[in-house]
């Protein structure tokens, strides 16, 4: 189903989307067992002492039992339902007390144990919650996959990012089209500063038609976040690289470079970003040092890494080797067509190679991409959205040959129109059907080999073809 990125949170406090999936996946054997044990619930009336949905929850955990001695499972069902109502009423302490009583009566019940693990997680007792849910999923295979997703989310919240990533990746092997998994990985990689990894999963969300507005903004500027998004609430950085990129989002390149050098950059992502910081500060001596480290420590992987290729291209251009610079920068832009800095150096290289027409096209491309980033930054800075802003962005993305992003933004615009009452329901349905139809066509078109080849030449404004013709002379 095509989503607009305006996901509604679950009604009950503390429920993440994984929690909702778990609730759906959890079998209804608990209620059925309680019905079978007493015969009362089959009539459609609440069991004795069970609160009627919508009644306020009192401060007493045993309220509603009326002193009657109920069968254990039926009493556990009463506690479980009261705990859910307490959560709805923002009474987390009462809910925790009630679910503990339910667990004592039904220690192996799927729904009770799940709710207990959820409340433990809400109290930041993540190791206990994870252990409890792991044990539960071992006994009940119907919830194994959503339990893996929920515990992966909790591991990341607990700060065990490696274990969280491993669970998400294991889950992805079994559910490669699961949007929640791609979303979890994209979020983690953005926080860690691994932009290329994040972009892969964000593009997949775009293909699936289930992408949020903030995620769409991340695709407008792959190498780092917009200032409005690089906040503790939206983008809590993880690790040295994540912190450095959060600082760079505010153009504080000096602090970003100092952050990276504290741990002596070692990974390719860290080295490539240290090189970018040096380029921004025109610290050519440091650039030479980082280029040497990239060439010596990552000679093979650097040729498939956009940030490293950008740094190698700039270094080659500084050395007066325009052809080598063009080769590196072309590959860098083919991997990340949102990198305005790479385009600017590519334009200089095109001029040095006497490709004046290509250089002019690159200048036009820089203007369009820069404008998409300006619009993204504007939307990241506050909640206000104008029809004109989103329409301009949609049209620019279409011109930049990024149809799936353009269609996704059309979905966002449609959702805002409905939210603010400016778009009648009949028109909204009609526009949605049009978006869905176009999206199916674009998914087929963009997956063809011809599109991929043409796109690679398109993003570099034909410079690769120019170089091929130049080499034949």
C-alpha positions in Angstrom: 0.0 0.0 0.0 1.3 3.5 -0.9 2.0 5.5 2.2 2.5 9.3 2.5 4.9 9.3 5.4 2.4 10.7 7.8 2.2 7.5 9.9 -0.2 7.6 12.8 1.2 6.4 16.1 -0.5 3.6 17.9 -3.2 4.7 20.3 -1.7 3.1 23.3 1.2 4.8 25.0 4.6 3.3 24.3 3.6 1.2 21.3 6.0 1.4 18.4 5.1 0.2 14.9 6.9 -3.0 15.7 4.6 -3.3 18.8 1.6 -3.0 16.6 2.9 -5.7 14.3 3.5 -8.0 17.3 -0.1 -7.4 18.5 -1.4 -8.4 15.1 0.8 -11.4 14.9 0.1 -12.6 18.5 -2.4 -15.4 18.5 -5.8 -15.0 20.1 -5.4 -18.1 22.1 -5.3 -16.2 25.3 -8.8 -14.9 25.1 -10.0 -18.2 23.7 -8.4 -20.2 26.5 -10.1 -17.9 29.0 -13.4 -18.3 27.3 -13.0 -22.1 27.3 -12.1 -22.2 31.0 -15.2 -20.3 32.2 -17.7 -20.4 29.4 -18.8 -16.9 30.4 -17.0 -14.8 27.7 -18.7 -16.8 24.9 -22.0 -15.1 25.5 -20.5 -11.8 24.4 -20.7 -10.2 27.9 -17.6 -9.2 29.9 -16.4 -11.7 32.4 -17.2 -11.0 36.0 -15.0 -8.2 37.2 -13.7 -7.4 33.7 -13.9 -3.7 33.0 -16.0 -2.5 30.2 -14.0 -0.8 27.4 -13.9 2.9 27.9 -14.5 3.0 31.6 -11.9 5.0 33.6 -9.3 3.0 35.4 -9.1 3.6 39.2 -5.8 3.7 41.1 -6.4 0.2 42.6 -5.0 -2.7 40.7 -7.7 -5.1 41.9 -10.6 -2.7 41.1 -13.4 -4.5 39.3 -12.9 -8.0 40.7 -15.7 -7.5 43.2 -14.1 -9.9 45.6 -15.0 -12.9 43.4 -12.6 -15.8 43.0 -12.1 -16.1 39.2 -10.3 -18.9 37.3 -6.6 -17.9 36.9 -6.7 -17.3 33.2 -9.9 -15.2 33.3 -8.4 -13.2 36.1 -5.3 -12.7 34.1 -7.4 -11.5 31.2 -9.0 -9.0 33.5 -5.7 -7.6 34.7 -4.4 -7.5 31.1 -7.4 -5.5 29.8 -7.2 -3.1 32.8 -3.4 -2.6 32.1 -4.2 -1.6 28.5 -6.8 0.8 29.7 -4.3 2.2 32.3 -1.9 2.8 29.4 -4.5 4.7 27.5 -5.0 6.9 30.6 -1.3 7.6 30.9 -1.2 5.6 34.1 2.0 3.6 33.4 2.7 2.7 37.0 -0.7 1.2 37.4 -0.4 -0.6 34.1 2.9 -2.1 35.2 1.4 -3.3 38.5 -1.5 -4.9 36.7 0.5 -6.7 34.0 2.8 -8.1 36.7 -0.2 -9.7 38.3 -1.4 -11.0 35.0 2.0 -12.5 34.3 2.0 -14.3 37.7 -1.3 -15.9 36.7 -0.4 -16.6 33.0 3.5 -16.6 32.8 3.6 -18.2 29.3 0.8 -16.3 27.6 2.0 -14.5 24.5 0.0 -11.3 24.9 0.7 -10.9 28.6 4.4 -11.5 28.3 4.6 -9.1 25.3 2.8 -6.4 27.2 5.2 -7.0 30.2 8.2 -6.6 27.9 6.8 -3.5 26.4 6.3 -1.8 29.8 9.8 -2.9 30.8 11.2 -1.2 27.7 9.2 2.0 28.5 11.0 2.0 31.8 14.3 1.7 29.8 14.9 -1.8 31.2 15.9 -2.9 27.8 18.0 -6.0 28.6 15.1 -7.5 30.6 12.6 -6.6 27.9 14.8 -8.1 25.1 15.4 -11.3 27.1 11.7 -11.7 27.8 10.7 -11.2 24.2 13.5 -13.5 23.0 12.3 -16.3 25.2 8.7 -15.7 24.1 9.5 -15.8 20.4 11.4 -19.1 21.0 8.2 -20.6 22.2 5.9 -19.0 19.8 7.2 -19.0 16.2 4.3 -16.9 14.9 5.9 -13.8 16.5 9.5 -14.6 15.8 10.0 -12.1 12.9 8.3 -9.1 14.5 10.0 -9.9 17.8 13.3 -9.7 16.0 12.4 -6.2 14.7 11.2 -5.0 18.1 14.3 -6.2 20.0 16.5 -4.7 17.3 14.9 -1.4 17.9 15.4 -1.8 21.7 19.0 -2.8 21.3 19.7 0.4 19.3 17.9 2.5 22.0 20.0 0.7 24.6 23.1 1.7 22.7 24.1 -1.7 21.4 24.1 -0.6 17.8 26.1 -3.5 16.4 23.7 -6.1 17.9 20.7 -4.0 16.7 22.1 -3.8 13.2 22.8 -7.6 13.1 19.2 -8.3 14.1 17.8 -6.0 11.4 20.1 -7.5 8.8 19.1 -11.1 9.8 15.5 -10.1 9.6 16.1 -8.5 6.2 17.3 -11.8 4.9 13.9 -13.3 5.7 11.8 -10.3 4.9 13.6 -8.3 2.1 10.5 -6.2 1.4 9.7 -5.2 5.0 9.6 -1.4 5.1 10.0 -1.4 8.9 13.4 -3.1 8.6 14.6 -0.8 5.9 13.4 2.1 8.0 15.2 0.9 11.1 18.5 0.4 9.2 18.2 3.7 7.3 17.7 5.5 10.6 20.7 3.8 12.3 23.0 4.5 9.3 21.9 8.1 9.2 22.8 8.5 12.8 26.1 6.8 12.3 27.0 9.0 9.3 26.9 6.1 6.8 25.1 8.0 4.1 25.6 5.5 1.3 24.2 2.7 3.3 21.3 4.8 4.5 20.5 6.0 0.9 20.3 2.3 -0.2 17.5 1.6 2.3 15.8 5.0 1.8 15.6 4.4 -2.0 14.1 1.0 -1.2 11.4 2.6 0.9 10.7 4.9 -2.0 10.3 1.9 -4.3 8.0 0.3 -1.7 5.9 3.5 -1.6 6.3 3.6 2.2 8.6 6.6 3.0 8.2 9.4 5.5 8.8 13.1 4.7 12.0 13.3 6.8 13.4 10.3 4.9 12.6 11.9 1.6 14.5 15.0 2.7 17.5 12.8 3.4 17.5 11.8 -0.2 17.8 15.4 -1.3 21.2 15.7 0.3 22.8 12.3 0.7 26.2 13.3 2.2 24.8 14.8 5.4 21.6 16.1 7.0 19.9 19.5 6.8 20.5 21.7 9.8 16.8 21.4 10.8 17.1 17.6 10.8 20.4 17.4 12.6 18.9 17.8 16.0 18.9 15.4 19.0 15.1 14.7 18.5 15.4 13.8 14.8 19.1 12.9 14.3 20.7 11.8 17.5 24.3 11.1 16.2 26.0 7.8 17.0 29.8 7.6 17.0 32.6 9.9 15.9 31.5 10.1 12.2 27.8 10.7 13.1 28.8 13.5 15.4 31.1 15.0 12.8 28.4 15.0 10.2 25.9 16.6 12.6 28.5 19.4 13.1 29.1 19.7 9.4 25.3 20.1 8.8 25.7 23.5 10.4 28.8 24.3 8.2 31.0 23.9 11.3 33.7 22.1 9.3 36.5 23.0 11.7 34.7 21.2 14.6 33.8 18.3 12.4 37.5 17.9 11.3 38.6 18.1 15.0 36.0 15.5 16.0 37.3 13.1 13.4 40.9 13.5 14.2 40.3 12.7 17.9 40.1 9.0 17.0 42.5 9.2 14.0 40.1 8.3 11.1 40.5 4.7 10.1 37.4 3.5 8.3 36.9 4.5 4.6 33.8 6.5 5.6 35.7 8.4 8.2 38.7 9.1 5.9 36.5 10.2 3.1 34.6 12.7 5.3 37.9 13.9 6.9 39.0 14.6 3.3 35.8 16.5 2.6 36.3 18.6 5.7 39.8 19.5 4.4 38.4 20.4 1.0 35.8 22.7 2.5 38.5 24.4 4.6 40.9 24.5 1.7 43.4 22.6 3.9 45.3 21.0 1.1 48.0 19.6 3.3 45.5 17.6 5.3 43.8 16.5 2.1 47.0 15.0 0.9 47.4 13.1 4.1 43.8 11.7 3.9 44.3 10.7 0.3 47.4 8.9 1.1 45.6 7.0 3.9 42.7 6.1 1.5 45.1 4.9 -1.2 47.2 2.8 1.2 44.5 1.3 3.4 41.4 1.1 1.1 42.7 0.8 -2.5 40.0 -1.4 -3.8 36.9 -0.3 -1.9 37.6 3.4 -2.5 36.7 3.1 -6.2 33.1 2.2 -5.2 32.7 4.9 -2.5 31.2 8.2 -3.5 33.0 10.3 -0.8 36.4 8.8 -1.5 36.0 9.2 -5.3 35.1 12.9 -4.7 38.2 13.4 -2.6 40.4 11.6 -5.2 38.8 13.7 -8.0 39.5 17.0 -6.2 43.1 16.0 -5.4 43.7 15.0 -9.0 42.2 18.3 -10.2 44.5 20.1 -7.7 47.5 18.2 -9.2 46.5 19.4 -12.7 45.4 16.0 -13.9 42.0 16.9 -15.4 41.3 13.5 -17.1 41.9 11.6 -13.9 39.9 14.1 -12.0 37.0 13.7 -14.4 37.1 9.9 -14.1 36.9 10.1 -10.3 34.2 12.8 -10.2 32.0 11.1 -12.8 31.9 8.0 -10.7 31.3 9.9 -7.5 28.3 11.7 -9.0 26.9 8.5 -10.5 26.9 7.1 -7.0 25.5 10.4 -5.4 23.8 12.7 -7.8 23.0 15.2 -4.9 26.6 16.2 -4.3 26.7 19.9 -5.4 30.3 20.2 -4.3 31.3 17.3 -6.6 29.4 19.0 -9.5 31.2 22.3 -9.0 34.6 20.6 -9.3 33.3 18.6 -12.3 32.4 21.9 -14.0 35.9 23.1 -13.5 37.3 19.9 -14.9 34.9 20.2 -17.9 36.2 23.7 -18.6 39.8 22.5 -18.4 39.0 19.7 -20.9 37.5 22.3 -23.3 34.0 20.8 -22.9 32.3 24.2 -22.7 28.8 23.0 -23.6 29.0 20.2 -21.0 30.3 22.8 -18.4 27.2 25.0 -19.2 24.9 22.0 -18.6 26.6 21.2 -15.4 26.1 24.7 -14.2 22.3 24.4 -14.9 22.3 21.1 -13.1 24.0 22.7 -10.1 21.3 25.3 -9.9 18.5 22.8 -9.9 20.1 20.5 -7.3 21.0 23.5 -5.1 17.4 24.6 -5.3 16.1 21.1 -4.2 18.4 21.4 -1.2 17.2 24.9 -0.4 13.6 23.7 -0.4 14.5 20.7 1.7 16.3 22.9 4.2 13.3 25.2 4.3 11.0 22.3 5.2 13.4 20.9 7.7 13.5 24.2 9.6 9.8 24.3 10.6 6.4 22.7 10.3 4.9 25.0 7.7 4.4 23.6 4.2 3.2 25.5 1.2 1.6 24.0 -1.9 4.0 26.1 -4.0 7.1 24.8 -2.3 6.2 21.2 -2.6 5.1 21.6 -6.2 8.4 23.3 -7.2 10.3 20.4 -5.5 8.2 17.8 -7.3 8.8 19.4 -10.7 12.6 19.8 -10.1 12.9 16.1 -9.1 11.1 15.1 -12.3 13.5 17.2 -14.3 16.4 15.6 -12.5 15.1 12.2 -13.6 14.3 11.1 -10.1 10.6 10.0 -10.7 10.1 7.9 -7.6 11.1 10.7 -5.3 8.9 13.1 -7.3 5.9 10.8 -6.9 6.5 10.3 -3.2 6.5 14.1 -2.7 3.3 14.3 -4.6 1.9 11.8 -2.0 3.2 14.1 0.8 1.5 17.1 -0.9 -1.7 15.2 -1.2 -1.6 14.2 2.5 -1.1 17.8 3.6 -3.9 18.9 1.4 -6.3 16.4 3.1 -4.9 17.3 6.5 -5.6 21.0 6.1 -8.9 20.5 4.3 -7.9 22.1 1.0 -8.3 18.9 -1.0 -11.8 17.3 -1.2 -11.9 13.6 -0.5 -13.0 12.8 -4.1 -10.1 14.6 -5.6 -7.7 13.0 -3.1 -8.8 9.5 -4.2 -8.5 10.4 -7.8 -5.0 11.8 -7.3 -3.9 8.8 -5.2 -5.0 6.4 -8.0 -3.0 8.5 -10.5 0.1 8.4 -8.3 -0.2 4.6 -7.8 -0.6 4.1 -11.6 2.4 6.3 -12.4 4.5 4.7 -9.7 3.9 1.2 -11.1 5.0 2.4 -14.6 8.1 4.1 -13.2 9.1 1.1 -11.2 9.2 -0.9 -14.4 10.9 1.8 -16.4 13.6 2.6 -13.8 14.5 -1.1 -13.4 15.5 -1.6 -17.0 19.2 -1.7 -18.1 18.6 1.1 -20.6 17.4 3.5 -17.9 20.3 2.7 -15.7 22.8 3.3 -18.5 21.1 6.5 -19.6 20.8 7.8 -16.1 24.5 7.4 -15.5 25.3 9.6 -18.5 22.4 12.0 -17.7 23.7 12.8 -14.2 27.1 13.8 -15.5 25.6 15.9 -18.3 27.2 13.8 -21.1 30.8 14.3 -19.9 31.5 10.6 -19.9 30.6 10.3 -23.6 32.7 13.4 -24.3 35.7 11.8 -22.7 35.1 8.6 -24.8 35.0 10.6 -28.0 38.1 12.5 -26.9 40.0 9.3 -26.3 39.3 8.2 -29.9 40.9 11.3 -31.4 
